[in-house]
C-alpha cells in the first residue's frame, strides 16, 4: 500500500497535527503522578482553544493563540496578550480566522499566526495590538464530488526578520510543501515541494546557514536551502515519529522529539510497505544535521512534543503531552536536570531569556469540562 494512505484517516490527521487544528480528544490522560499541577508552577486558565505562544522582550508580554475551540460553544478567534508575571489577560486582539501556530519577529513587532484550517497566516502588530493583514497561502481546489477544500493544512512557522522571509509548512497526502512569504509585501513568493508524501510536523530555521530543516512521518529529515529554493538533503533517521525541532548553536546538532504515539505506529504498520517498528519513541533524538546520523537518544516522559533550547545556559526543555510534564536536560551531557508537573497536556514553549522564565501552553483533556478555558503556565527556572 502506498505510504500516502497512512494519512487519509481524519482521526489520524488530528493526532499528527498535534492540537494545531482540532481538539485534543485523541490524547491519553496523563499519569496520576503528573495529573495535578506542580506547586512550583503558576498556572492560569485563559481562553478556549489555546495553542502556541511566544514571549516578546520588547513588549514584555506573552502572546498566545486562541482558536476559540470548535462546535456551537466555540469562543472567538483571538491572540491574547498576557502579563508575563501574573498571566492576567492585558488585551484581547480579535482575529478573523482561527489561530493555531505562532512565530514572533520581535524586532519588527510582528506576530505571525497560522490559520491551519484556512491555509493562511494572520499578521498581528504587537506594538499596536491589532491584526494588520492576512496572507492566503493557496486557494481551494474542487474535489471530484464538487466540493471545495484546501489541499494543504498548516502546522509550524519560522521567520527570518532580517531577510523579510516567513516559512510555513503545508501538509498534504500528495506532497507536503514549504511556503515562502515576503513579509514586506505579505505575498507568497515560492512554494517549495519535496517535504515528503506525509505530514511534516517539525520545522526549524538556521538563518545564517540559509537552511530550513523539516521532519516528516516517513522518518526523514529534509533540508531546504533558503538561497536555492529547493531540497538540498534528505536523510532517513532513526526517529519513527519525528516532531518538533531545535537547532544547537554549534551548527552541528539537531534535537528532535520522537513522540511514540501508538495510533500513528499502528497506521504505519498497516500502511507502509515493509514497516517494522524499531523504537517506542518517548525520547529526544540528537542528530548530526549534515549527515542525519544519530548522536544520542534522550529518554523523556510520555508523548514528547514541544522542544526549546536555551543555548547560553545549556538547557533543553521538552513538553510531554501524555505525561503532563515539562522536562529539562543539559544540552551537552543530555542528563535530566529538571521536571515539572504542569497538568493535562502541555503543548508549546516560550522563554524569557533575561529573567529565565519558561511559559507553557496547556491543552485540556477528556476529563476536563467541555468548553472549559485552557491554560498557560509560568515556570521560574
Helices and strands as residue ranges (DSSP letters): G 3-7, H 10-17, H 32-35, E 42-47, E 50-56, E 61-66, E 78-83, E 89-94, E 102-105, G 106-108, E 110-115, G 116-118, E 120-125, E 130-136, E 141-142, E 148-149, E 153-160, E 165-171, E 177-182, E 187-193, E 203-206, E 211-216, E 220-225, E 230-236, E 242-247, E 253-258, H 262-271, E 283-288, E 294-299, E 304-310, E 315-320, E 325-330, E 336-341, E 345-352, E 357-363, E 374-380
